[in-house]
Amino acid sequence: MQTDPTKSGFTVSLDTPSSREAPAAAQPDAAAQAPAEGPAGAPAATAPHRSFRARRRNRHDRGLRGELLLPALPGSHTRAEKFDALVVDSADRMLELWPKELAHVEFLVEEIPDELEALMGTSERVPLGRFRPAGPVEPAGITVFRRPVESLVDTDGQLRDLVHEVVIEQVAGLLGMPPESVDPMYRKYRH
């Protein structure tokens, strides 16, 4: 389909297979021929070449496709993001119970412990978390290891309970107290 905007009004003409240019192999003297012209001497319109990705992702010039899941929906969060949220919830609970003692404590999440390969050769248990007392330049910190914790549970509820217990145990170690006195809910929901 071709249009001619130079004339008054709007003219539309349909291309027929005979009016289109044939490939150079089909026309031996194609180089000698003049370029194809549309109606009234206007040059024939050629479609710009776009890559497959550009054609697929921007169909009908409506813009790129949006997200499949909105960020507020639970399916849009990765396992690591959900785990981080559980650690933040537990840390908030601990800060409510011990605001002065935990004011300058960092809560961190790591995938695995650094010494995991060395522990695999021994019969020692893989740590689920670690606490670091405050140093001269660095604040105190509590680290929860995501992969070892996730490997011990089957459901989201069990994961939430275990993450909270690990955070309680590390806070108790940092403060030098038994876990039951840090949070009265320690091991209340464990089945």
DORO-124462 format. One line per 3 residues: number of its first residue (from 1); their letters; for each residue x negated, y negated, z of N, C-alpha, C, CB. Coordinates in steps of 0.001 Angstrom, whole numbers. Glycine has a CB too. Example, Ala and Ser with C-alpha at 12.3 -4.5 7.8 and 13.67 -1.06 7.14 Angstrom:
2
1 = AS = -13190/5690/7800/-12300/4500/7800/-13200/3300/7800/-11308/4473/9046 | -12850/2250/7080/-13670/1060/7140/-12900/-30/7870/-14084/598/5725
! end
This chain:
191
1 = MQT = -849/1162/0/0/0/0/-893/-1223/0/965/1/1209 | -615/-2175/-859/-1401/-3392/-949/-472/-4589/-856/-2222/-3430/-2258 | -986/-5658/-304/-217/-6894/-214/-999/-7998/-898/92/-7267/1267
4 = DPT = -286/-8986/-1389/-933/-10130/-2027/-464/-11388/-1326/-620/-10189/-3555 | -1250/-11891/-356/-824/-13068/394/-1038/-14377/-360/-1554/-13123/1699 | -1692/-14360/-1535/-1965/-15608/-2247/-745/-16145/-2963/-3077/-15407/-3236
7 = KSG = 195/-15300/-3308/1408/-15751/-3989/2421/-16237/-2973/2010/-14624/-4847 | 3362/-17010/-3445/4424/-17434/-2554/5317/-16237/-2287/5232/-18621/-3155 | 5734/-16085/-1077/6522/-14915/-705/5593/-13788/-299/7438/-14472/-1865
10 = FTV = 6116/-12600/-258/5358/-11440/212/5572/-10318/-773/5784/-11012/1651 | 4521/-9833/-1402/4627/-8789/-2404/3955/-7535/-1882/4001/-9235/-3741 | 4615/-6417/-2000/4072/-5140/-1576/4080/-4221/-2774/4878/-4536/-392
13 = SLD = 2960/-3545/-3018/2926/-2557/-4090/2339/-1272/-3546/2109/-3068/-5306 | 2808/-167/-4033/2341/1140/-3593/1259/1632/-4530/3501/2149/-3526 | 201/2208/-3944/-844/2810/-4763/-361/4161/-5266/-2167/2958/-3965
16 = TPS = -704/4470/-6464/-444/5808/-7000/-1777/6501/-7122/303/5760/-8383 | -1800/7834/-7131/-3073/8538/-7223/-3873/8126/-8448/-2838/10027/-7248 | -3231/7756/-9540/-3970/7375/-10744/-4592/5998/-10619/-3060/7414/-11951
19 = SRE = -4058/5133/-9752/-4593/3788/-9642/-5767/3698/-8682/-3517/2849/-9207 | -5971/4731/-7868/-7093/4734/-6929/-8374/5064/-7669/-6855/5741/-5781 | -9476/4631/-7097/-10758/4946/-7709/-11056/6414/-7506/-11885/4073/-7124
22 = APA = -11575/7063/-8516/-12001/8450/-8406/-13445/8459/-7967/-11816/9216/-9746 | -13914/9547/-7348/-15305/9629/-6933/-16236/9520/-8138/-15559/10936/-6180 | -17468/9146/-7862/-18438/8941/-8935/-18704/10219/-9704/-19737/8401/-8374
25 = AAQ = -18615/11387/-9052/-18856/12651/-9750/-17767/12912/-10777/-18932/13814/-8753 | -16558/12472/-10521/-15457/12709/-11449/-15519/11742/-12620/-14113/12582/-10731 | -16080/10549/-12418/-16189/9558/-13484/-17666/9316/-13772/-15469/8228/-13096
28 = PDA = -18188/9856/-14842/-19611/9710/-15102/-20014/8264/-15343/-20002/10549/-16285 | -19162/7453/-15855/-19520/6063/-16112/-18888/5122/-15092/-19098/5665/-17517 | -18763/5570/-13843/-18124/4772/-12799/-18938/3534/-12478/-17925/5602/-11542
31 = AAQ = -20249/3626/-12587/-21078/2458/-12281/-20884/1369/-13315/-22550/2849/-12206 | -20546/1760/-14519/-20369/776/-15576/-19007/107/-15515/-20559/1423/-16921 | -18055/733/-14835/-16718/171/-14765/-16675/-990/-13784/-15708/1243/-14365
34 = APA = -15744/-1869/-13995/-15530/-2989/-13080/-14853/-2458/-11829/-14674/-4118/-13746 | -15019/-3131/-10696/-14348/-2679/-9481/-12840/-2707/-9664/-14754/-3546/-8283 | -12182/-1784/-8952/-10720/-1683/-9072/-10085/-2954/-8549/-10175/-448/-8304
37 = EGP = -9022/-3343/-9185/-8328/-4551/-8764/-6891/-4208/-8445/-8402/-5646/-9847 | -6355/-4952/-7510/-4957/-4790/-7163/-4103/-5631/-8080/-4709/-5162/-5705 | -2857/-5853/-7738/-1988/-6658/-8570/-2471/-8099/-8639/-566/-6606/-8049
40 = AGA = -2295/-8699/-9763/-2625/-10107/-10036/-4105/-10384/-9846/-1811/-11028/-9132 | -4969/-9403/-10102/-6403/-9607/-10077/-7034/-9627/-8700/-6713/-10854/-10748 | -6303/-9353/-7634/-6866/-9339/-6293/-7677/-8066/-6105/-5753/-9446/-5222
43 = PAA = -8777/-8114/-5368/-9570/-6899/-5162/-8783/-5881/-4353/-10897/-7228/-4454 | -9052/-4600/-4632/-8354/-3518/-3923/-8821/-3489/-2474/-8607/-2137/-4610 | -7906/-3231/-1556/-8226/-3163/-136/-8824/-1807/186/-6975/-3424/727
46 = TAP = -9898/-1809/928/-10493/-552/1367/-10401/-510/2880/-11979/-409/880 | -10121/653/3410/-9992/816/4855/-11382/820/5470/-9221/2122/5211 | -11594/94/6556/-12910/115/7204/-13153/1491/7802/-13015/-984/8301
49 = HRS = -14394/1932/7738/-14725/3246/8283/-14899/3131/9794/-16012/3818/7620 | -14113/3885/10551/-14218/3918/12002/-14562/5331/12421/-12905/3438/12680 | -15281/5460/13480/-15658/6783/13964/-14421/7506/14489/-16742/6681/15067
52 = FRA = -14567/8804/14635/-13461/9611/15147/-13042/9131/16535/-13856/11099/15193 | -14032/8838/17395/-13727/8405/18768/-12939/7101/18757/-15026/8231/19587 | -13314/6160/17889/-12598/4883/17824/-11174/5077/17317/-13346/3895/16921
55 = RRR = -11004/5969/16360/-9644/6213/15853/-8796/6911/16897/-9685/7051/14569 | -9381/7859/17613/-8610/8653/18567/-8260/7844/19809/-9384/9906/18962 | -9179/7006/20274/-8975/6292/21519/-8202/4985/21337/-10301/6010/22159
58 = NRH = -8046/4504/20129/-7356/3248/19900/-6308/3465/18804/-8361/2117/19508 | -5410/4370/19053/-4414/4692/18044/-3447/3545/17853/-3660/5953/18422 | -3151/3251/16633/-2160/2237/16258/-2504/857/16795/-794/2641/16754
61 = DRG = -3781/620/17051/-4267/-677/17542/-3512/-1154/18779/-4153/-1723/16448 | -3201/-246/19669/-2509/-600/20913/-3479/-742/22077/-1453/448/21248 | -4747/-615/21821/-5726/-689/22896/-6089/694/23385/-5198/-1530/24048
64 = LRG = -7098/732/24226/-7549/2015/24756/-6515/2593/25699/-8890/1864/25473 | -6552/3890/25817/-5610/4557/26723/-5958/4242/28161/-5612/6078/26497 | -4947/4258/28990/-5154/3966/30403/-5569/5199/31171/-3900/3382/31009
67 = ELL = -5626/5068/32470/-6008/6174/33333/-4882/7190/33379/-6353/5676/34750 | -5261/8468/33511/-4249/9514/33599/-3569/9507/34959/-4871/10879/33332 | -4343/9268/36011/-3792/9178/37359/-4115/7801/37916/-4357/10304/38282
70 = LPA = -3146/7167/38494/-3381/5866/39106/-4268/6028/40337/-2043/5187/39482 | -5086/5044/40650/-6009/5177/41781/-5321/5431/43118/-6841/3942/41890 | -4083/5047/43274/-3394/5244/44551/-2905/6679/44737/-2221/4292/44656
73 = LPG = -2852/7475/43677/-2359/8841/43785/-3449/9757/44340/-1875/9349/42415 | -3055/10776/45124/-4060/11627/45765/-4898/12433/44768/-3384/12571/46725 | -4369/12769/43616/-5119/13572/42660/-6254/12817/42005/-4203/14090/41608
76 = SHT = -6299/11507/42158/-7344/10723/41504/-8624/10669/42331/-6846/9314/41238 | -8608/11157/43560/-9780/11122/44423/-10549/12432/44317/-9372/10853/45881 | -11859/12352/44267/-12687/13543/44223/-12786/14162/45610/-14082/13213/43679
79 = RAE = -13325/15375/45664/-13493/16030/46970/-14436/15230/47855/-14026/17466/46795 | -15470/14660/47250/-16421/13869/48035/-15753/12616/48609/-17632/13474/47169 | -14889/11971/47811/-14190/10778/48305/-13216/11137/49421/-13441/10079/47159
82 = KFD = -12537/12267/49296/-11628/12708/50366/-12398/13023/51640/-10826/13944/49919 | -13563/13657/51482/-14392/13983/52647/-14875/12701/53314/-15600/14867/52238 | -15321/11741/52518/-15752/10453/53079/-14627/9787/53869/-16229/9517/51960
85 = ALV = -13405/9863/53350/-12259/9269/54043/-12007/9968/55382/-10999/9346/53160 | -12192/11293/55427/-12015/12017/56691/-13069/11586/57717/-12095/13543/56456 | -14304/11401/57274/-15357/10961/58191/-15065/9539/58682/-16748/11022/57500
88 = VDS = -14587/8679/57805/-14243/7309/58212/-13107/7331/59235/-13841/6455/56978 | -12102/8190/59027/-10996/8289/59989/-11493/8740/61358/-9926/9263/59476 | -12365/9750/61377/-12909/10237/62649/-13780/9179/63313/-13719/11521/62430
91 = ADR = -14565/8458/62505/-15419/7402/63059/-14558/6282/63648/-16369/6836/61969 | -13456/5959/62986/-12553/4933/63527/-11967/5368/64865/-11419/4635/62533 | -11616/6641/64968/-11082/7168/66236/-12138/7064/67336/-10623/8647/66070
94 = MLE = -13374/7405/66995/-14449/7315/67988/-14716/5863/68388/-15735/7953/67440 | -14638/4948/67421/-14848/3530/67741/-13730/2958/68604/-14966/2720/66464 | -12523/3512/68471/-11426/3091/69352/-11674/3558/70782/-10077/3641/68842
97 = LWP = -12220/4769/70936/-12445/5321/72269/-13708/4767/72929/-12532/6830/72189 | -14742/4514/72134/-16036/4064/72657/-16527/2841/71880/-17081/5204/72580 | -15840/1705/71966/-16214/557/71129/-17592/-27/71450/-15182/-522/71276
100 = KEL = -17937/-129/72723/-19206/-753/73094/-20388/177/72791/-19196/-1130/74587 | -20242/1455/73098/-21340/2405/72926/-21634/2705/71459/-21023/3691/73651 | -20621/2644/70583/-20801/3002/69170/-20765/1787/68242/-19729/3990/68750
103 = AHV = -20920/594/68799/-20804/-620/67986/-21863/-691/66891/-20906/-1847/68870 | -23054/-178/67152/-24144/-296/66185/-24565/1068/65625/-25343/-983/66834 | -23659/2021/65600/-23964/3355/65080/-23487/3453/63636/-23303/4461/65953
106 = EFL = -24325/3982/62766/-23967/4210/61369/-23433/5629/61219/-25186/3974/60431 | -22339/5774/60510/-21793/7088/60182/-22069/7348/58705/-20252/7170/60499 | -22754/8450/58411/-23183/8772/57059/-22665/10131/56628/-24696/8737/56960
109 = VEE = -22592/10339/55321/-22246/11637/54743/-23333/11994/53748/-20830/11614/54058 | -23864/13211/53882/-24829/13743/52928/-24309/15075/52415/-26240/13903/53574 | -24780/15456/51238/-24332/16714/50641/-24806/17912/51449/-24831/16826/49203
112 = IPD = -26120/18032/51616/-26709/19164/52350/-27851/18630/53209/-27220/20288/51367 | -28254/19392/54241/-29413/18967/55038/-30695/19068/54213/-29535/19822/56323 | -31659/18240/54538/-32928/18244/53808/-33671/19564/53957/-33809/17105/54287
115 = ELE = -33611/20175/55115/-34370/21396/55401/-33570/22672/55113/-34815/21394/56852 | -32593/22593/54224/-31731/23744/53963/-32497/24936/53397/-30629/23352/53009 | -33439/24713/52493/-34195/25819/51912/-35022/26537/52969/-35102/25312/50794
118 = ALM = -35601/25809/53895/-36377/26437/54966/-35475/27229/55906/-37155/25378/55754 | -34257/26738/56123/-33317/27438/57008/-32769/28711/56375/-32164/26517/57381 | -32734/28775/55055/-32169/29954/54390/-33013/31199/54660/-32059/29713/52877
121 = GTS = -34308/31047/54867/-35178/32191/55130/-35105/32663/56566/-36596/31847/54791 | -34574/31862/57441/-34475/32238/58855/-33035/32640/59162/-34932/31065/59785 | -32823/33056/60350/-31466/33437/60755/-30758/32294/61474/-31508/34674/61659
124 = ERV = -31321/31104/61407/-30700/29953/62064/-29453/29510/61321/-31689/28794/62162 | -28540/28941/62081/-27296/28425/61506/-27552/27098/60804/-26218/28255/62598 | -26905/26897/59676/-27043/25635/58942/-26318/24552/59733/-26469/25751/57478
127 = PLG = -26976/23408/59982/-26309/22360/60768/-25167/21717/59978/-27325/21282/61194 | -24102/21380/60674/-22955/20708/60069/-23091/19194/60178/-21653/21171/60731 | -23921/18754/61096/-24138/17330/61287/-25420/17094/62060/-22954/16694/62011
130 = RFR = -25780/15817/62172/-27000/15460/62877/-26831/14046/63417/-28253/15568/61944 | -27412/13797/64599/-27424/12431/65117/-28866/11968/65235/-26697/12340/66491 | -29045/10664/65105/-30364/10047/65180/-30266/8903/66176/-30857/9545/63768
133 = PAG = -31059/8968/67263/-31020/7864/68220/-31592/6588/67602/-31796/8230/69496 | -31256/5473/68189/-31728/4184/67674/-33236/4084/67833/-31031/3009/68400 | -33870/3561/66800/-35317/3343/66830/-35612/1863/66961/-35988/3914/65567
136 = PVE = -36882/1502/66858/-37230/89/66992/-36674/-785/65864/-38725/-57/67044 | -36559/-218/64652/-36055/-1018/63527/-34777/-462/62922/-37105/-1112/62456 | -34477/786/63173/-33278/1375/62566/-32228/1677/63632/-33636/2662/61794
139 = PAG = -30949/1471/63290/-29892/1731/64269/-29646/3236/64414/-28588/1016/63856 | -28906/3587/65436/-28528/4991/65632/-27628/5426/64482/-27811/5198/67006 | -27669/6706/64167/-26867/7193/63053/-26339/8589/63289/-27669/7167/61789
142 = ITV = -25189/8850/62713/-24575/10173/62750/-24331/10585/61308/-23239/10181/63590 | -24833/11769/60938/-24705/12270/59580/-23888/13541/59602/-26087/12514/58939 | -22924/13638/58701/-22122/14853/58524/-22473/15412/57151/-20562/14563/58656
145 = FRR = -22746/16730/57102/-23131/17376/55851/-21893/17981/55194/-24213/18465/56097 | -21582/17505/54000/-20326/17852/53334/-20252/19325/52915/-20140/16976/52121 | -21233/19826/52211/-21157/21190/51671/-21075/22262/52757/-22359/21459/50796
148 = PVE = -21911/22225/53795/-21764/23250/54842/-20413/23200/55545/-22863/23095/55869 | -19879/21999/55751/-18578/21885/56422/-17480/22437/55519/-18277/20408/56801 | -17506/22073/54237/-16471/22557/53313/-16520/24067/53122/-16615/21874/51967
151 = SLV = -17700/24659/53252/-17807/26105/53039/-17168/26918/54166/-19262/26496/52897 | -16909/26300/55304/-16351/27019/56452/-14826/26976/56534/-16922/26458/57713 | -14175/26203/55689/-12724/26026/55813/-12017/26449/54532/-12384/24561/56145
154 = DTD = -10708/26685/54678/-9892/27086/53537/-8852/26044/53141/-9205/28381/53841 | -8377/25265/54087/-7308/24313/53794/-7734/22893/54162/-6023/24697/54550 | -6963/21923/53691/-7244/20516/54000/-7074/20228/55489/-6325/19599/53184
157 = GQL = -6120/20868/56124/-5916/20670/57559/-7093/21175/58376/-4646/21365/58008 | -7611/22340/57993/-8782/22865/58684/-9994/21958/58458/-9089/24296/58210 | -10117/21416/57251/-11231/20518/56953/-11152/19260/57813/-11238/20144/55461
160 = RDL = -9965/18696/57937/-9786/17498/58757/-10184/17782/60207/-8322/17005/58686 | -9727/18927/60748/-10048/19275/62132/-11545/19508/62327/-9272/20518/62553 | -12164/20227/61388/-13586/20529/61532/-14444/19270/61396/-14011/21566/60493
163 = VHE = -14102/18386/60472/-14853/17129/60337/-14755/16332/61635/-14318/16285/59139 | -13563/16262/62209/-13399/15513/63453/-14207/16157/64584/-11909/15433/63840 | -14228/17480/64653/-14998/18162/65694/-16494/17929/65521/-14700/19660/65681
166 = VVI = -16967/17946/64271/-18392/17695/64030/-18753/16274/64447/-18745/17924/62541 | -17911/15310/64115/-18178/13915/64510/-18175/13801/66029/-17122/12948/63893 | -17221/14447/66699/-17170/14410/68176/-18440/15008/68765/-15926/15177/68706
169 = EQV = -18877/16159/68235/-20076/16810/68766/-21316/15944/68583/-20285/18159/68091 | -21416/15253/67454/-22584/14407/67214/-22542/13151/68086/-22665/14018/65731 | -21365/12593/68282/-21229/11440/69196/-21578/11873/70607/-19783/10849/69152
172 = AGL = -21129/13066/71003/-21441/13572/72341/-22941/13758/72512/-20712/14897/72601 | -23609/14276/71497/-25061/14422/71577/-25767/13088/71644/-25571/15203/70397 | -25274/12115/70911/-25876/10783/70920/-25692/10092/72268/-25276/9927/69811
175 = LGM = -24501/10265/72858/-24207/9618/74146/-24661/10456/75339/-22717/9343/74261 | -25053/11717/75116/-25491/12580/76201/-24347/13026/77091/-26523/11879/77026 | -23202/13341/76495/-22019/13748/77241/-21482/15049/76648/-20930/12633/77216
178 = PPE = -20654/15770/77399/-19988/16933/76799/-18901/16467/75815/-19367/17844/77908 | -18662/17236/74741/-17678/16828/73732/-16271/16615/74293/-17620/17859/72643 | -15883/17386/75321/-14540/17257/75881/-14324/15899/76542/-14287/18364/76889
181 = SVD = -15392/15290/77052/-15238/13983/77684/-15321/12845/76664/-16301/13794/78760 | -15835/13111/75466/-15893/12082/74428/-14502/11846/73852/-16881/12485/73308 | -13808/12935/73532/-12441/12834/72980/-11594/13918/73624/-12433/12976/71405
184 = PMY = -10526/13548/74314/-9680/14559/74964/-9004/15504/73976/-8625/13879/75799 | -8961/15136/72706/-8311/15996/71703/-9277/17028/71111/-7726/15139/70580 | -10507/17102/71642/-11504/18028/71104/-11016/19470/71212/-12845/17864/71841
187 = RKY = -10968/20139/70097/-10539/21551/69939/-9116/21812/70385/-11456/22456/70713 | -8264/20816/70384/-6855/21024/70744/-6071/21629/69592/-6213/19705/71169 | -6467/21335/68350/-5694/21794/67221/-6323/22987/66509/-5510/20674/66258
190 = RH = -7435/23462/66998/-8095/24592/66331/-7304/25864/66565/-9548/24763/66835 | -7110/26595/65477/-6316/27832/65560/-7197/29026/65801/-5505/28044/64289
! end
